[in-house]
Amino acid sequence: MPVATLTWLDWAVIGGYVALTLYMGFFIRRLAVTDASHYFIAKRKLPWYFAAVGFGASATSVDTPMWFAYLVYTAGLRAIFVAPDWIHGLASLIYSRRFRALRVWTLPHREEKRFTGLGAALSRSVWAAGSVNGIAWTMAWIHYATGLVLNMLVGWDPLISMIFVSTLTWAYTFVSGIWGATTTEIVQFTWLILAFILVAYYTVSAAGGLANIAAHEPWPGFFNPFHFDETWPAWFTGMLIAHQLIYGFGELGYGSGMQKVFASKDLVHATFTGVVDCIYLQLRNFAWGIAIVAAATVLMPQLPPLEAQKVWYYCALMYPPPGLRGFIIAGIFAVYMASVSTELSVAGNYLAWDWYKRFINPQASDQRVIWVGRVTSSYVLLV
């Protein structure tokens, strides 16, 4: 059963968000198709505030509050050591100046900047192919989570929900490339941040405030991120931190989001992009986390683990008033569209630049490369 019924005001807000996003996505199309560098890396003209907003919005996914809620319910605030976002932001900050200085288009492209010969070319091709495979899987679970969430909250058919939001996102990304993705991410970033804050405010208010939440510790050590026992020994936290350091720095930052670093105007703007993203990820996790903690301690403490993973979305529509519910549903659209538009743009970049232009048709015109990127990214979405 749906958690909440949407009013005409909610539908008007959702419609307004969709209209604004499409307008901004298509408005920039003439600039995007000027040449391939405009379409894929914005001609390296993105100021840090555009790049940082796009980076942050694309690093947020529909499924993230689900597994974060599951971890909080089962492990308490020790769950913060499981979330790898902090290291993604830090790694992206550290690598941003170096990658921007290399003037590469993609992470695989970096291999032939660092090395030479057949080995470098092979490394570039394998990295690009593996990255596209990863993007396809990433979009698969984002689609699944989006359909599940919209069905759970408002009773929409999961398949129709997935087709609807993916078609909207594909349309402006297909036409406008990274310019379309980045321009719409300004709206999406603002929208999703406000949605997170609203959910946190109304959920904490429904729980009686922070003092009441603190007075309802579900079990001893729940609020202590360094609480160790036989089920969570100290070495386990150390292992998690070591894993994240290896994973985050080994992955060279958040791969798809690094496209915004490559598109930055200069080294200073690339650095600020990394700094802002690092800060944003922590603020985002706090906004999610405080609502989930309120539910785990006061509002819905007895939920079983598999049901607990849905708790942030329950809070999103149970406690805000009508009108704001539509705003939050649009915020869920924004989370989906920001992450998928970037993934589509990056997938097209990998396949058109790192494969087609590099190995198949080095003499291809910019317009041919753009169309290859459009067609191949569309295929990745369908897969």
N, C-alpha and C positions, 0 to 999 in steps of 0.2 A: 504493500500500500504506500502511496506517496506520503511523504512527511508533511507537505504543505500544498495548499491550493493557491495558484497564482491569481492575483486580481488583474483588472485591466491596466492598472497603474504599473504593475510588475511587467506585464507584456509590453507596455509602452517603453519602459526603460530598456528592456532587452532589445526591442526593435531599434531604439535610438543608438544603442551601442553598435549593433550590426551595421546600421546605415553609416555611422561615423567611421567605423573601421574600413568599410569598403570604399568610401569616398577618399579617405587618405591613401589607401593602398593603390587605387587606380589614378589618383591625381598626379602621382610622381612618375607615371609610366614613361613619359616622353624622355625624361632625363635618364631613366634606367636603360633604355635600349640604344643610347648613343654609341656605345661600344661595349666590348666584353668586360673591361675593367669596371665600368659603371655598373653593369648588371650583377657582377659577382662580388666586387670588393668596393663599390661606391667610389671608384676612381681615387681611393685613399683620401677621401675628403671629409670623413665623419669627425666632427668635434667630439671631445670626450664625453659630453653629456648625452649625445645621441648614442654613441657606442656603448657607454656604461648602462644606459637604460635598456638598450637592446640585449646586451649581455645578461643583465640581471633578469629581465623578463623571460628570456629563452632558457635560463637555468632553473626555471620553476615549472613543475609538471603536475598534472592532475593526480597522479598516483602518489606523490611524495607525502602529503599529509596522512595518507592511509597507512603506509608502513611506519611512519613516525608515530602515529597514534598507537599502533600495535606494540611498538617498542616501549612507549611510555607506560602503557597499561601492564606490560609484563616485566619491565625492568626498572621502572621509575626514571628519575632524571639521569641515571647512568646511561640512558639511551643516547645522550648527546655525544658519547664517544663512538657510537655506531654510525652516525650521520657523517658522510665524507665531505659535506659542502664547505666546511671551513678550509680544508686543505685544497679543494678546487679553487677557491677564491685566492688563497695565498700563492698557490702554484701559478695561477694565471697572472697574478701581480708580478711575481719574480721573473716569469718568462716573457712578459709583454714587451719590455724594451728590446730584448734580444731578438725576438721574432720580428718585431716591427723594423728593426735595423736591417734584417736580412731581405726585406721587401719581397717576401713570399706571398703567394695567394692562398696556400693551404699548408697544413702540417706536413702532408706527404711531399709537397714542393720543397720543403726545407731540406729534405734528404739530398737533393741534387745541388743545394747551395752549400752544404757542409762537405760532401764527398763528390767524387767524380767516377766516371767509368760505368761499366755494366752493372756492378754491384749497387751503385747509387740509383740507377734507373730501375733496377729490379726492386729495390727497397721502396722506392716511390710508388711503383705500380701495386705492390702487395699491400702497402699501407693504405693506399686509396681504396682498394677493393675491400679490405677488411673493415675500413671505416664505414663504407656504404652498407656493408652487411650489418654492422652495429647500428647504423641509423635506421635500417629497415626494422630490426627487432625493437629498437627504442620506440618507433612510431607504432608498432603493433601493440605494445602494452599500454601506450598512451591512449590509443583508440579504444582498447578494451576497457581501461579504467574510466574513460569519459562516458562511454555507453552505459557502464555499470552505475556510475554516479548519477547521471541524469535519469536513468530508470528508477533508481532508489529514491531520489529526492522528489521528482515530479511525475513519475510514471510514464515517461517517454520511452518508446520502443528503442532498445539499445542500438540496433542496426541503423534505424532511421536517424537517430541522434549522431552516430558516427559519420554517416554519409553527409548529413547537413553541415556539421561544423568543418569536416574535412574539405568539402566542396568550396565553402566560403574561403578557407585558408589557401587552398590550392589556387583559386582564381586570381587573387591579387599577387601571390608569389610568382605564379606562372608569368604574369604580364610584367611585373615590375622588379622581380629579383630581390636582391638585398635591399634596394631602396624601398620597395614595398614592404618588406619585412620590418626594416628598421623604423620607417615612418609610422606604421601601425603599432609598433611596439611602444611608442611614446604614449599612445592612448591606453594600450593594454597594461603597461607597467603602472601607470597612474591608477587605472581602474582596479587592478588586482591588489595593489598596496592598500587602497582605501577599503576594499572588500575584506582583506585580512584584519585591518584595524577595527572595522565595524563588527565583525564576528567576535573578535577578542573582547571588545567593549561590552557587547550585549550578553555574551556568555559569562564573563566575569561578574557582571551586574546580576544576572540570574542566579549565580552561585553565592551571592551575598557579599561580594567584594574579596579583596586579596586576603584580608585578615581571617575571614571565614574559611577560605580555601586552605590557608596555612594551618588552621585548627583542625582540619579533617584529613590528617595524614593516613592513607589507606593501610600502610604497614610501616614499621620502624625502618628508617633509612630511605624512604621513598623520595624525599626531597634532597638527599645527599648524593651528589654525583660520584663521590668517592666512598660510597658505602660498599664494603666488601664482605662477602660471606661464602659459604660452601658452594652456592650456586653461581656466584660471580666473584672469583678470587682476584686479587690485585694483578696477577700476571695476565689475566684476561683483558683488563683495561689497557695494560701496556702493549699487549699483542695487537689490540684494535688500533691504537695510536700508531704503532710501527707499520701496520698494514696500510693505513691511510696515507702515511708519508710516502711509502713505496708506491702505492697505487696512484696518488695524486700527482707526485712529481714524475713518476714513470709515464703517466698518461699525458704529461706536458700541459697541465691545466685542463680546463673544460673544453674539449675538442671543438664542438660546434660553436660555442661562444667565442672561441679564439678568432673566428672569422671577423668579429667586430674589432679585435685588436689589429688584424692585418689591414682593416679598412680605415683605421684611425689616421688623422692628418699628419701626425709626426710622433716622435718618441715621447714627448711630454704628454700628448693626448692619450697615447697608448698606456702610459703609466697611470694616469688618472683613471682610465677605464678599469684597470686592475684594482686600484685602491677602492673605488666606489663599489665595484662588484663584491669585493671582500667584505665591506661593511654591510652592504645590502643583504647578503646571504644570512648574516647573523641576526639582523633585525627581522627578516622574514621568518626565520626559525623561531624567534621569540614570540612573534605574533601568533604563529600557529601553535607553538608550545603552550602558551598561557591558556588558550581556549581548551586544549586537550587536557591539561592538568586540572582545570576547573571541572571538566566532565568526569575525570578519573577520581577526583576527591569528593565532590559534592553532588553533582547532577546525575551521573550515571556510573557509579562506582562498581556495580555488580555485573557489568557487561562481560560476557566471555570474550576471549582474545580475538576470535574471528569476527565477532560483531563489533568489537572495540575499534577495529581499523576504520570503521565508517563514522566514528564519533564526531570528527571535525565537521563533516558534511551534515550530520544531524544537527549540530549546533548552528550551522550556517543558516538553516531555514526554520528551526524551532523558535529561536529567541528574537531575531530582528523582526520589526513590524512589517506589514505589507508595504510594498513600494521598495523598501530596502531589500526584500527577498529577490525581487527582479534584478536589482543592482548586483547582488551576490551571484545569482545565476549567470549574469553577464560577465562577472568576474571569473567564473569557472570557464566560460567561453574564452576569456582573455588569456587565462593560463594555458589552455590548450593551443590557441592560435599562435601565441608567442613562441612556444616551444616547437611546434610543428613547422611554422613558416621558416624558422632558422634551419631546422633539420633538412627541409626541402631545398633551401637555397644552397646549403653546404653540400648535400648529395649531388646536386647538379654541377656544382663547382668541381668536386672531385672527379666526376665522370667526364665532364666536358674538358676540363683543363688538364687534369693529371693523367687521363687516359686518351681521350679523343685527340686533343690538340698535341699532346706530347708524343703519342705512339702511332696513332692511326692516320691523322691528317695534319701534319705540322704546318701546312700552308693554308689551312682553313681560315676563312674570313671571320671577322668578329661576329657578324650576323649568323653565320653557320654555327659558330661555337655557342652562341646564345641559344639557338634553337635546339642544339644537342643537349644543352643543360636543361632546357624546358622539358623536352621529351623524356630524358632519362630520369629526371626528378619525378615526373608524373608516374613513370613506371614503378619507381621505388615506393611511391605512395600507394599505388594499387596492390603491390606485393604485400 
